[in-house]
């Protein structure tokens, strides 16, 4: 009995969804297929809550095999920054039908960026210029700390997504007037425990910035 209890209590993450058939069952379907089939029917918000249940659940839902083959995907998504405080996210289904949702923000969104379901922008919060990230699906908003102790009022940024690693990255740099290349440029992978890293070879594409005298609202 002790051995049985010990064995059941020490189930590891790798054993959570074993790639083998149900013991003592005539069913010929692997257990991972059964669980993935159940997860496919859950909404995005439910999956986000399920990830908080345990580390095993989080690992399972973020498993590349599940994301690539089982998670429902919209063929095309985009976002429209309609007014300073309003964003519309739109999904186009394979049959041509569209779904549009409106999202309101407490602050004006400047340097608005949308990438693979995530929004980044500059906003004025508690009297300071702040870089923010927003997930319109879950209505979660977070502030991203500045790469330096200096204000980011004169900074610009870009948001990107790497499908091979399933990770987002954000690039931020300061450019005043027509000075090129920018003196400070940093990149950060959006994951737990990450930090800003300086970019030594400044991307040439950053030279497309136009001079702007209105620094309260950056322009391209």
Backbone as CSV, one residue per row, in Angstrom:
resi,resn,N_x,N_y,N_z,CA_x,CA_y,CA_z,C_x,C_y,C_z
1,UNK,0.818,-1.206,0.000,0.000,0.000,0.000,0.853,1.258,0.000
2,UNK,1.937,1.248,0.821,2.796,2.419,0.875,3.411,2.689,-0.478
3,UNK,3.847,1.604,-1.142,4.471,1.779,-2.444,3.475,2.328,-3.455
4,UNK,2.223,1.831,-3.369,1.221,2.303,-4.311,0.925,3.777,-4.089
5,UNK,0.788,4.174,-2.806,0.508,5.575,-2.514,1.650,6.469,-2.949
6,UNK,2.872,5.995,-2.683,4.041,6.777,-3.057,4.115,6.938,-4.556
7,UNK,3.792,5.888,-5.270,3.869,5.948,-6.724,2.849,6.907,-7.292
8,UNK,1.621,6.868,-6.754,0.576,7.737,-7.282,0.816,9.191,-6.923
9,UNK,1.476,9.439,-5.800,1.696,10.815,-5.354,2.868,11.462,-6.055
10,UNK,3.729,10.669,-6.675,4.934,11.225,-7.277,4.827,11.283,-8.795
11,UNK,3.616,11.402,-9.301,3.440,11.484,-10.741,4.111,12.744,-11.265
12,UNK,4.974,12.596,-12.241,5.721,13.723,-12.786,4.957,14.353,-13.932
13,UNK,5.478,15.507,-14.392,4.838,16.207,-15.505,4.836,15.355,-16.760
14,UNK,5.903,14.577,-16.952,5.982,13.739,-18.146,4.961,12.618,-18.123
15,UNK,4.482,12.247,-16.904,3.492,11.176,-16.790,2.066,11.710,-16.801
16,UNK,1.932,13.041,-16.843,0.599,13.625,-16.748,-0.275,13.183,-17.918
17,UNK,0.304,13.221,-19.123,-0.401,12.731,-20.302,0.484,11.685,-20.973
18,UNK,0.499,10.458,-20.479,1.358,9.430,-21.070,0.883,9.066,-22.463
19,UNK,1.808,8.858,-23.360,1.470,8.504,-24.734,1.282,6.995,-24.834
20,UNK,0.290,6.515,-24.127,-0.009,5.089,-24.153,-1.497,4.903,-23.953
21,UNK,-1.961,3.707,-24.137,-3.387,3.457,-24.113,-3.871,3.286,-22.674
22,UNK,-5.146,3.543,-22.484,-5.733,3.418,-21.154,-5.591,1.994,-20.643
23,UNK,-5.066,1.795,-19.415,-4.887,0.445,-18.884,-6.224,-0.239,-18.642
24,UNK,-6.300,-1.499,-19.021,-7.502,-2.283,-18.788,-8.690,-1.846,-19.604
25,UNK,-8.445,-1.119,-20.697,-9.545,-0.623,-21.516,-9.458,-1.213,-22.902
26,UNK,-10.613,-1.498,-23.475,-10.644,-2.000,-24.842,-10.564,-0.867,-25.845
27,UNK,-10.631,0.362,-25.343,-10.553,1.523,-26.221,-9.166,1.602,-26.834
28,UNK,-9.096,1.836,-28.111,-7.820,1.839,-28.818,-7.318,3.263,-29.067
29,UNK,-7.798,4.235,-28.262,-7.411,5.625,-28.457,-6.396,6.024,-27.389
30,UNK,-5.221,6.576,-27.762,-4.234,7.021,-26.773,-4.820,8.093,-25.864
31,UNK,-4.371,8.111,-24.604,-4.919,9.063,-23.638,-4.620,10.504,-24.018
32,UNK,-3.472,10.768,-24.649,-3.172,12.148,-25.010,-4.173,12.679,-26.026
33,UNK,-4.636,11.826,-26.925,-5.644,12.233,-27.897,-6.966,12.555,-27.209
34,UNK,-7.308,11.775,-26.178,-8.549,12.017,-25.447,-8.510,13.365,-24.735
35,UNK,-7.402,13.640,-24.046,-7.283,14.895,-23.309,-7.240,16.079,-24.265
36,UNK,-6.467,15.960,-25.343,-6.405,17.039,-26.318,-7.782,17.302,-26.927
37,UNK,-8.543,16.235,-27.143,-9.888,16.399,-27.678,-10.787,17.184,-26.744
38,UNK,-10.626,16.968,-25.433,-11.400,17.723,-24.440,-10.966,19.188,-24.420
39,UNK,-9.662,19.417,-24.453,-9.150,20.784,-24.401,-9.591,21.600,-25.607
40,UNK,-9.744,20.948,-26.744,-10.145,21.661,-27.957,-11.507,22.318,-27.805
41,UNK,-12.344,21.768,-26.946,-13.706,22.278,-26.780,-13.791,23.424,-25.764
42,UNK,-12.683,23.721,-25.108,-12.682,24.775,-24.093,-12.398,26.133,-24.721
43,UNK,-12.959,27.172,-24.131,-12.719,28.528,-24.614,-11.329,28.996,-24.194
44,UNK,-10.881,30.090,-24.812,-9.563,30.636,-24.485,-9.499,31.056,-23.020
45,UNK,-10.553,31.687,-22.517,-10.561,32.131,-21.118,-10.494,30.942,-20.166
46,UNK,-11.189,29.853,-20.505,-11.151,28.660,-19.656,-9.761,28.044,-19.660
47,UNK,-9.116,28.013,-20.816,-7.755,27.475,-20.902,-6.787,28.315,-20.071
48,UNK,-6.965,29.635,-20.086,-6.101,30.511,-19.283,-6.268,30.229,-17.795
49,UNK,-7.498,29.987,-17.365,-7.731,29.647,-15.955,-7.144,28.277,-15.631
50,UNK,-7.285,27.336,-16.555,-6.782,25.987,-16.336,-5.265,25.971,-16.193
51,UNK,-4.580,26.881,-16.878,-3.125,26.950,-16.774,-2.674,27.299,-15.365
52,UNK,-3.548,27.957,-14.602,-3.199,28.364,-13.238,-3.428,27.253,-12.218
53,UNK,-4.044,26.155,-12.633,-4.351,25.070,-11.700,-3.079,24.408,-11.201
54,UNK,-2.179,24.094,-12.112,-0.928,23.441,-11.728,0.096,23.626,-12.832
55,UNK,1.337,23.332,-12.498,2.409,23.431,-13.479,2.212,22.413,-14.596
56,UNK,1.676,21.233,-14.250,1.431,20.206,-15.258,0.399,20.677,-16.279
57,UNK,-0.668,21.298,-15.789,-1.701,21.800,-16.698,-1.135,22.877,-17.620
58,UNK,-0.333,23.763,-17.053,0.265,24.829,-17.847,1.177,24.253,-18.925
59,UNK,2.002,23.273,-18.537,2.912,22.637,-19.494,2.144,21.953,-20.609
60,UNK,1.051,21.304,-20.256,0.247,20.588,-21.241,-0.367,21.538,-22.263
61,UNK,-0.969,22.624,-21.785,-1.652,23.551,-22.680,-0.665,24.287,-23.576
62,UNK,0.543,24.533,-23.063,1.552,25.221,-23.858,2.382,24.264,-24.704
63,UNK,2.083,22.978,-24.617,2.811,21.978,-25.382,2.673,22.263,-26.866
64,UNK,3.791,22.265,-27.570,3.781,22.637,-28.984,2.848,21.746,-29.801
65,UNK,2.816,20.462,-29.469,1.964,19.523,-30.189,0.501,19.924,-30.083
66,UNK,0.097,20.353,-28.886,-1.292,20.763,-28.686,-1.588,22.068,-29.414
67,UNK,-0.687,23.029,-29.303,-0.896,24.336,-29.922,-1.004,24.213,-31.433
68,UNK,-0.114,23.400,-32.034,-0.065,23.291,-33.488,-1.227,22.500,-34.069
69,UNK,-1.630,21.415,-33.388,-2.573,20.487,-33.997,-3.983,20.552,-33.427
70,UNK,-4.133,21.001,-32.194,-5.421,20.866,-31.535,-6.111,22.174,-31.182
71,UNK,-5.342,23.219,-30.960,-5.970,24.462,-30.555,-6.641,25.126,-31.750
72,UNK,-7.909,25.500,-31.625,-8.603,26.149,-32.735,-7.908,27.447,-33.134
73,UNK,-7.827,27.690,-34.424,-7.158,28.882,-34.932,-8.106,29.658,-35.834
74,UNK,-7.998,30.966,-35.782,-8.697,31.809,-36.733,-7.755,32.035,-37.908
75,UNK,-8.239,31.908,-39.146,-7.364,32.088,-40.302,-6.707,33.462,-40.345
76,UNK,-7.429,34.486,-39.883,-6.881,35.835,-40.007,-7.437,36.717,-38.895
77,UNK,-6.554,37.453,-38.234,-6.969,38.382,-37.185,-6.235,39.700,-37.366
78,UNK,-6.911,40.782,-37.030,-6.266,42.086,-37.077,-6.946,43.014,-36.081
79,UNK,-6.297,44.143,-35.812,-6.829,45.111,-34.852,-6.833,46.491,-35.482
80,UNK,-7.820,47.287,-35.123,-7.955,48.650,-35.624,-7.949,49.606,-34.437
81,UNK,-7.003,50.544,-34.448,-6.956,51.577,-33.413,-7.881,52.695,-33.868
82,UNK,-9.125,52.654,-33.427,-10.158,53.546,-33.956,-10.027,54.965,-33.416
83,UNK,-9.975,55.099,-32.099,-9.773,56.398,-31.462,-8.680,56.246,-30.413
84,UNK,-8.360,57.348,-29.711,-7.283,57.290,-28.720,-7.488,56.184,-27.698
85,UNK,-8.734,55.952,-27.292,-9.018,55.017,-26.207,-9.683,53.722,-26.672
86,UNK,-9.943,53.566,-27.962,-10.732,52.437,-28.451,-9.967,51.599,-29.468
87,UNK,-10.061,50.278,-29.298,-9.464,49.329,-30.243,-10.523,48.307,-30.635
88,UNK,-10.583,47.993,-31.924,-11.452,46.928,-32.410,-10.588,45.755,-32.855
89,UNK,-10.866,44.568,-32.336,-10.198,43.357,-32.806,-11.174,42.591,-33.690
90,UNK,-10.679,42.136,-34.831,-11.530,41.490,-35.830,-10.974,40.116,-36.185
91,UNK,-11.864,39.141,-36.311,-11.506,37.787,-36.721,-12.304,37.436,-37.971
92,UNK,-11.599,36.911,-38.972,-12.235,36.513,-40.226,-12.193,34.998,-40.325
93,UNK,-13.351,34.359,-40.356,-13.440,32.902,-40.433,-13.218,32.428,-41.865
94,UNK,-13.052,31.125,-42.010,-12.792,30.558,-43.327,-13.971,30.739,-44.280
95,UNK,-15.167,30.850,-43.731,-16.335,31.031,-44.588,-16.578,32.496,-44.943
96,UNK,-15.680,33.369,-44.483,-15.794,34.786,-44.804,-16.524,35.615,-43.773
97,UNK,-17.130,34.988,-42.792,-17.828,35.734,-41.746,-16.822,36.400,-40.809
98,UNK,-17.207,37.519,-40.241,-16.311,38.270,-39.367,-16.919,38.454,-37.984
99,UNK,-16.039,38.530,-37.003,-16.432,38.804,-35.622,-15.612,39.982,-35.124
100,UNK,-16.269,40.997,-34.608,-15.592,42.211,-34.162,-15.925,42.493,-32.703
101,UNK,-14.895,42.833,-31.932,-15.079,43.195,-30.532,-14.451,44.553,-30.266
102,UNK,-15.097,45.327,-29.422,-14.594,46.645,-29.055,-13.934,46.585,-27.683
103,UNK,-12.800,47.269,-27.544,-12.056,47.282,-26.284,-11.752,48.736,-25.914
104,UNK,-12.146,49.129,-24.720,-11.928,50.490,-24.245,-10.789,50.520,-23.226
105,UNK,-9.953,51.552,-23.309,-8.808,51.694,-22.407,-8.925,52.999,-21.623
106,UNK,-8.353,53.002,-20.433,-8.426,54.171,-19.559,-7.506,55.291,-20.019
107,UNK,-6.495,54.951,-20.796,-5.544,55.944,-21.276,-5.499,55.920,-22.795
108,UNK,-5.067,57.018,-23.382,-4.883,57.042,-24.830,-3.737,56.112,-25.211
109,UNK,-3.876,55.430,-26.345,-2.869,54.478,-26.808,-2.030,55.133,-27.898
110,UNK,-0.732,55.298,-27.652,0.175,55.905,-28.617,1.213,54.886,-29.060
111,UNK,1.664,55.029,-30.298,2.566,54.031,-30.901,1.933,52.642,-30.800
112,UNK,0.685,52.547,-31.189,-0.088,51.305,-31.083,0.506,50.224,-31.978
113,UNK,0.677,49.010,-31.412,1.163,47.858,-32.172,0.286,46.648,-31.845
114,UNK,0.039,45.813,-32.865,-0.733,44.577,-32.676,0.010,43.441,-33.356
115,UNK,0.221,42.339,-32.623,0.959,41.204,-33.173,0.459,39.908,-32.551
116,UNK,-0.108,39.047,-33.381,-0.512,37.706,-32.951,-1.367,37.717,-31.677
117,UNK,-2.327,38.622,-31.626,-3.250,38.658,-30.499,-2.838,39.518,-29.329
118,UNK,-1.639,40.108,-29.385,-1.146,40.930,-28.281,-0.997,42.375,-28.746
119,UNK,-1.311,43.308,-27.856,-1.227,44.734,-28.157,-0.169,45.384,-27.274
120,UNK,0.620,46.271,-27.864,1.572,47.075,-27.094,1.345,48.544,-27.441
121,UNK,1.607,49.402,-26.473,1.376,50.833,-26.695,2.052,51.643,-25.593
122,UNK,2.215,52.930,-25.847,2.641,53.869,-24.824,1.402,54.560,-24.260
123,UNK,1.408,54.802,-22.958,0.296,55.493,-22.328,0.774,56.336,-21.162
124,UNK,-0.054,57.281,-20.766,0.240,58.115,-19.601,-0.470,57.511,-18.395
125,UNK,0.292,56.978,-17.455,-0.260,56.336,-16.265,0.393,56.956,-15.029
126,UNK,-0.437,57.435,-14.129,0.037,58.110,-12.900,1.019,59.233,-13.244
127,UNK,0.743,59.915,-14.355,1.546,61.063,-14.745,2.851,60.728,-15.435
128,UNK,3.114,59.450,-15.695,4.367,59.044,-16.333,4.094,58.338,-17.658
129,UNK,5.044,58.462,-18.567,4.972,57.808,-19.871,5.388,56.351,-19.686
130,UNK,4.495,55.392,-20.015,4.718,53.981,-19.699,4.473,53.112,-20.932
131,UNK,5.302,52.074,-21.082,5.086,51.064,-22.118,4.189,49.974,-21.540
132,UNK,3.111,49.656,-22.244,2.127,48.700,-21.733,1.872,47.578,-22.728
133,UNK,1.466,46.437,-22.199,1.039,45.295,-22.996,-0.394,44.957,-22.629
134,UNK,-1.164,44.547,-23.637,-2.568,44.232,-23.408,-2.945,42.968,-24.167
135,UNK,-3.667,42.076,-23.477,-4.243,40.897,-24.117,-5.751,41.126,-24.211
136,UNK,-6.261,41.526,-25.385,-7.689,41.842,-25.493,-8.592,40.641,-25.272
137,UNK,-8.081,39.431,-25.456,-8.900,38.235,-25.256,-9.238,38.035,-23.784
138,UNK,-8.247,38.265,-22.915,-8.436,38.062,-21.474,-8.632,39.374,-20.715
139,UNK,-8.538,40.510,-21.440,-8.668,41.838,-20.824,-7.607,42.082,-19.759
140,UNK,-6.434,41.513,-19.955,-5.317,41.721,-19.031,-4.402,42.813,-19.570
141,UNK,-3.951,43.691,-18.684,-3.046,44.775,-19.047,-1.907,44.830,-18.038
142,UNK,-0.688,44.954,-18.530,0.471,45.048,-17.648,1.380,46.175,-18.114
143,UNK,2.138,46.719,-17.183,3.137,47.731,-17.495,4.503,47.063,-17.621
144,UNK,5.268,47.492,-18.606,6.612,46.961,-18.825,7.617,47.999,-18.348
145,UNK,8.506,47.595,-17.452,9.459,48.546,-16.900,10.411,49.056,-17.974
146,UNK,10.903,50.263,-17.779,11.834,50.880,-18.720,13.178,50.160,-18.684
147,UNK,13.879,50.061,-19.824,15.191,49.412,-19.827,16.251,50.205,-19.074
148,UNK,16.015,51.498,-18.864,16.948,52.332,-18.107,16.160,53.132,-17.080
149,UNK,16.871,53.906,-16.289,16.230,54.749,-15.289,15.667,56.029,-15.898
150,UNK,15.965,56.266,-17.163,15.513,57.478,-17.821,14.086,57.319,-18.335
151,UNK,13.436,58.451,-18.585,12.079,58.440,-19.121,12.078,57.895,-20.543
152,UNK,10.990,57.226,-20.911,10.867,56.692,-22.272,9.960,57.588,-23.120
153,UNK,9.844,58.853,-22.731,8.965,59.778,-23.441,9.367,59.933,-24.894
154,UNK,10.654,59.845,-25.196,11.123,60.037,-26.566,11.439,58.712,-27.250
155,UNK,10.889,57.640,-26.733,11.197,56.313,-27.274,10.135,55.842,-28.267
156,UNK,10.535,54.883,-29.074,9.643,54.175,-29.985,9.815,52.685,-29.721
157,UNK,8.882,51.880,-30.222,8.998,50.445,-29.978,8.339,49.653,-31.104
158,UNK,8.682,48.372,-31.165,8.050,47.424,-32.079,7.807,46.119,-31.325
159,UNK,6.746,45.416,-31.710,6.368,44.145,-31.089,6.421,43.050,-32.139
160,UNK,7.033,41.900,-31.795,7.147,40.794,-32.741,6.879,39.455,-32.082
161,UNK,6.651,38.445,-32.922,6.362,37.096,-32.436,7.147,36.090,-33.260
162,UNK,7.823,35.154,-32.557,8.591,34.095,-33.207,7.800,32.797,-33.117
163,UNK,7.198,32.320,-34.215,6.371,31.110,-34.142,7.157,29.847,-33.819
164,UNK,8.446,29.819,-34.129,9.236,28.617,-33.852,9.463,28.419,-32.359
165,UNK,9.626,29.524,-31.626,9.817,29.437,-30.174,8.542,29.769,-29.405
166,UNK,7.522,30.241,-30.123,6.244,30.610,-29.511,6.428,31.705,-28.459
167,UNK,7.305,32.668,-28.757,7.597,33.741,-27.813,7.516,35.101,-28.501
168,UNK,7.092,36.076,-27.709,7.037,37.455,-28.183,8.334,38.172,-27.814
169,UNK,8.673,39.175,-28.625,9.808,40.031,-28.307,9.402,41.479,-28.553
170,UNK,9.994,42.348,-27.765,9.694,43.765,-27.910,10.997,44.542,-28.027
171,UNK,11.022,45.470,-28.957,12.205,46.282,-29.233,11.880,47.727,-28.895
172,UNK,12.769,48.390,-28.174,12.542,49.783,-27.800,13.822,50.573,-28.022
173,UNK,13.673,51.801,-28.507,14.847,52.633,-28.745,14.468,54.101,-28.613
174,UNK,15.473,54.914,-28.357,15.268,56.353,-28.218,15.859,57.059,-29.421
175,UNK,15.080,57.954,-29.990,15.577,58.740,-31.115,14.962,60.123,-31.059
176,UNK,15.813,61.121,-30.963,15.368,62.508,-30.900,15.765,63.189,-32.197
177,UNK,14.795,63.784,-32.875,15.084,64.464,-34.129,15.503,63.486,-35.212
178,UNK,16.495,63.872,-36.006,16.947,63.050,-37.130,18.259,62.339,-36.826
179,UNK,18.645,62.296,-35.563,19.895,61.638,-35.194,19.783,60.141,-35.456
180,UNK,20.747,59.603,-36.237,20.737,58.177,-36.538,22.184,57.679,-36.599
181,UNK,22.476,56.475,-36.101,21.510,55.555,-35.495,21.165,55.968,-34.063
182,UNK,20.087,55.428,-33.520,19.735,55.732,-32.128,20.874,55.344,-31.192
183,UNK,21.044,56.107,-30.136,22.139,55.822,-29.209,21.837,54.638,-28.304
184,UNK,20.558,54.409,-28.014,20.181,53.320,-27.107,19.078,52.483,-27.734
185,UNK,19.301,51.173,-27.775,18.318,50.250,-28.338,18.348,48.966,-27.516
186,UNK,17.174,48.493,-27.096,17.092,47.311,-26.235,16.029,46.350,-26.754
187,UNK,16.231,45.067,-26.479,15.273,44.036,-26.857,14.981,43.168,-25.636
188,UNK,13.755,42.665,-25.576,13.367,41.819,-24.443,12.406,40.733,-24.901
189,UNK,12.675,39.506,-24.474,11.755,38.400,-24.707,10.689,38.425,-23.622
190,UNK,9.440,38.341,-24.021,8.345,38.441,-23.054,8.083,37.088,-22.415
191,UNK,8.824,36.819,-21.366,8.660,35.595,-20.595,9.090,35.865,-19.159
192,UNK,8.689,34.999,-18.259,8.990,35.180,-16.843,10.495,35.170,-16.600
193,UNK,10.968,36.150,-15.847,12.379,36.224,-15.507,13.251,36.887,-16.547
194,UNK,12.670,37.382,-17.639,13.476,37.997,-18.690,13.842,39.430,-18.316
195,UNK,14.784,39.994,-19.038,15.210,41.373,-18.796,15.613,42.001,-20.126
196,UNK,15.748,43.315,-20.110,16.161,44.024,-21.316,17.626,43.746,-21.624
197,UNK,17.928,43.597,-22.916,19.308,43.399,-23.350,19.650,44.445,-24.406
198,UNK,20.820,45.066,-24.297,21.198,46.083,-25.286,21.455,45.457,-26.656
199,UNK,21.095,46.188,-27.691,21.331,45.749,-29.070,22.549,46.489,-29.594
200,UNK,23.566,45.750,-29.976,24.799,46.371,-30.449,24.700,46.815,-31.906
201,UNK,24.141,45.958,-32.755,23.984,46.298,-34.167,22.567,46.828,-34.394
202,UNK,22.442,48.147,-34.462,21.124,48.766,-34.583,20.509,48.424,-35.942
203,UNK,19.281,47.902,-35.971,18.632,47.582,-37.250,18.500,48.817,-38.131
204,UNK,18.845,48.668,-39.410,18.805,49.800,-40.336,17.388,50.315,-40.533
205,UNK,16.397,49.455,-40.341,15.005,49.853,-40.564,14.583,50.977,-39.635
206,UNK,15.283,51.149,-38.520,14.907,52.206,-37.583,15.150,53.588,-38.169
207,UNK,15.895,53.683,-39.279,16.174,54.977,-39.879,14.958,55.560,-40.578
208,UNK,13.863,54.803,-40.682,12.678,55.308,-41.366,11.854,56.251,-40.493
209,UNK,12.286,56.462,-39.259,11.565,57.393,-38.395,11.609,58.803,-38.956
210,UNK,10.496,59.505,-38.866,10.422,60.892,-39.279,10.537,61.792,-38.059
211,UNK,11.122,62.954,-38.258,11.259,63.893,-37.156,9.894,64.393,-36.711
212,UNK,9.711,64.513,-35.420,8.436,64.981,-34.872,8.708,65.953,-33.744
213,UNK,8.020,67.083,-33.776,8.175,68.062,-32.705,7.168,67.830,-31.589
214,UNK,6.188,66.963,-31.839,5.159,66.677,-30.841,5.514,65.386,-30.124
215,UNK,6.292,65.481,-29.046,6.765,64.282,-28.375,5.709,63.684,-27.449
216,UNK,4.606,64.405,-27.241,3.535,63.825,-26.447,2.773,62.767,-27.235
217,UNK,2.976,62.736,-28.555,2.322,61.736,-29.385,3.291,61.362,-30.503
218,UNK,4.111,60.330,-30.330,5.116,59.960,-31.331,4.480,59.708,-32.688
219,UNK,5.198,60.087,-33.745,4.710,59.909,-35.107,5.706,59.088,-35.915
220,UNK,5.174,58.447,-36.972,6.037,57.693,-37.890,6.011,58.386,-39.238
